[in-house]
Amino acid sequence: MSNSKSYQVPEAAPSLVADPVGVCISPNTDIQTLRHNVMDAVYATNDQSALYNCLVFLSNLTNQSETPIKGKMLKRLEELALLKEGWDGENSVSIDSGIQDFLRRVIMLSSDKELVNWVLFPDARGYLYLDYTEGKNLAGITIAPHQIAAFIKRDGHLSKYNYDHLNEQDVLNLLEEAHGKDNQ
């Protein structure tokens, strides 16, 4: 897919595609651009072969960017996805699939350095909780359907965070901050 191919905005859905330009995807394309380009291509083409090639390319990117640390975290996420209603008592629910997808994207965007010392736990409300411990330094990130709540205690200083939206970059920043400036 090194050659980008121009396409025209479909007449029926002009608002779905921002620019009728070629789609270029590389391993370091950010998630928002990737999402935009893929959706543009899906809506703008009726070439089944081109769409299939795009999916093959994207699946190869995922395999190339998976490291042992990411693999371990993704395996844990898959295990937690299997939890059924009632896994932790009557009121516990299975893990929200939107949260699973969100965290999967975060993991794939993270570096191994950012994921070291993080452990993934389920929450009975269907949320996911990331726990960080390194000596006396602690952090926790709760990911809910439309919210991220976190704390970081590093070198005796406690910081709290609350985001009323899900954004991959917010979580990446929290993962990095938990490690501190000395470890980056």
C-alpha positions in Angstrom: 0.0 0.0 0.0 2.9 2.3 -0.5 1.1 3.9 -3.5 -1.8 6.0 -2.4 -4.8 5.9 -4.7 -7.1 8.9 -5.0 -10.8 8.4 -4.7 -13.9 10.5 -5.1 -16.4 11.4 -2.4 -19.5 9.2 -2.9 -22.5 11.3 -4.1 -24.8 9.8 -1.5 -22.7 10.6 1.5 -20.6 13.7 1.0 -20.3 14.5 4.7 -18.8 11.1 5.5 -15.5 11.8 3.8 -13.5 15.0 4.6 -11.1 15.1 1.7 -11.2 13.2 -1.7 -7.4 12.5 -1.5 -5.3 9.4 -1.4 -5.3 7.3 1.8 -1.8 6.8 3.2 -1.2 4.5 6.1 2.2 3.7 7.7 3.2 2.0 11.0 3.6 5.4 12.7 0.2 6.8 11.7 -1.6 8.1 14.8 -4.9 6.4 15.7 -7.2 9.3 14.8 -5.7 9.6 11.3 -5.8 5.8 10.9 -9.4 5.7 11.9 -10.3 8.6 9.5 -8.4 7.1 6.6 -9.8 3.6 7.0 -13.4 4.9 7.3 -12.9 7.2 4.3 -11.6 4.3 2.2 -14.5 2.1 3.3 -17.2 4.7 2.4 -15.5 5.8 -0.8 -14.8 2.6 -2.6 -16.7 -0.4 -3.9 -13.5 -2.2 -4.8 -13.7 -5.3 -2.6 -10.2 -6.3 -3.4 -8.8 -3.0 -2.3 -10.7 -3.2 1.0 -9.4 -6.7 1.6 -5.8 -5.6 0.9 -6.2 -2.7 3.4 -7.4 -5.1 6.1 -4.5 -7.5 5.4 -2.1 -4.6 5.7 -3.6 -3.4 9.0 -3.6 -6.9 10.4 0.1 -7.2 9.6 0.8 -3.9 11.3 -0.8 -5.3 14.5 1.4 -8.4 14.4 4.5 -6.4 13.8 3.9 -4.0 16.6 3.1 -6.7 19.2 6.0 -7.2 21.6 6.2 -9.8 24.5 5.1 -7.2 27.0 2.2 -6.1 24.8 1.3 -9.7 24.1 1.1 -10.5 27.8 -1.2 -7.5 28.4 -3.3 -8.4 25.4 -3.6 -12.0 26.5 -4.8 -10.8 30.0 -7.3 -8.6 28.2 -8.6 -11.6 26.3 -8.9 -13.6 29.5 -10.9 -10.8 31.1 -13.2 -10.6 28.1 -14.4 -14.1 28.8 -15.8 -13.2 32.2 -19.6 -13.7 32.3 -22.3 -12.0 34.3 -22.0 -12.9 37.9 -18.3 -13.7 37.8 -17.8 -11.9 41.1 -21.1 -12.2 42.8 -24.7 -11.5 41.8 -24.2 -7.9 40.7 -21.0 -8.3 38.7 -21.2 -7.8 35.0 -19.0 -8.9 32.0 -16.4 -6.4 30.8 -17.8 -3.8 28.5 -16.7 -4.5 24.9 -16.2 -0.8 24.2 -13.7 -0.6 27.1 -11.9 -3.7 25.9 -11.5 -2.2 22.4 -10.4 1.1 23.8 -7.7 -0.5 26.0 -6.6 -2.8 23.2 -5.8 0.4 21.1 -4.0 2.0 24.1 -1.9 -1.2 24.5 -0.9 -1.2 20.9 0.0 2.5 20.9 2.1 2.1 24.1 5.7 1.4 24.3 7.0 -1.5 26.3 8.6 1.0 28.7 5.2 2.5 29.4 3.6 -0.9 30.1 6.3 -2.2 32.5 4.9 -2.8 36.1 1.2 -2.4 35.0 -1.2 -5.2 35.8 -4.8 -5.4 34.4 -7.7 -6.3 36.7 -11.5 -6.6 36.1 -14.0 -4.4 37.9 -17.3 -5.9 38.9 -19.1 -3.0 37.2 -17.7 -4.1 33.8 -14.8 -1.6 33.8 -11.1 -2.3 33.6 -8.5 -1.3 36.2 -4.8 -0.8 35.5 -2.6 -1.1 38.6 1.0 0.1 38.8 3.5 -0.7 41.6 7.2 0.2 41.5 8.7 0.3 45.0 6.8 3.0 46.9 5.4 4.5 43.7 1.8 3.5 43.0 -0.8 4.3 40.3 -4.3 3.2 39.3 -6.4 3.9 36.2 -10.0 2.9 36.0 -11.5 2.9 32.5 -15.3 3.2 32.4 -17.5 3.6 29.3 -17.2 7.4 29.1 -14.7 8.2 31.8 -11.2 7.7 33.0 -10.3 8.1 36.7 -6.7 7.8 37.9 -4.3 8.5 40.6 -0.5 8.5 40.6 1.6 8.5 43.8 5.2 9.1 42.9 8.0 10.1 45.3 5.4 10.8 48.0 3.3 13.2 45.8 -0.3 12.2 45.0 -2.0 13.4 41.8 -5.6 12.6 40.8 -7.1 12.7 37.4 -10.6 12.5 36.0 -11.5 12.7 32.3 -15.1 12.7 31.1 -14.2 11.1 27.8 -12.2 8.2 26.5 -9.0 9.4 24.7 -6.1 7.1 24.0 -3.5 9.9 24.5 -4.8 10.7 28.0 -4.1 7.1 29.1 -0.7 7.0 27.3 0.2 10.2 29.2 -0.9 8.6 32.5 1.1 5.4 31.8 4.2 7.5 31.1 3.7 9.8 34.1 3.5 6.9 36.5 7.0 5.9 35.5 8.3 9.3 36.3 10.7 11.5 34.3 13.8 9.5 35.4 12.6 6.3 33.7 11.5 7.8 30.4 
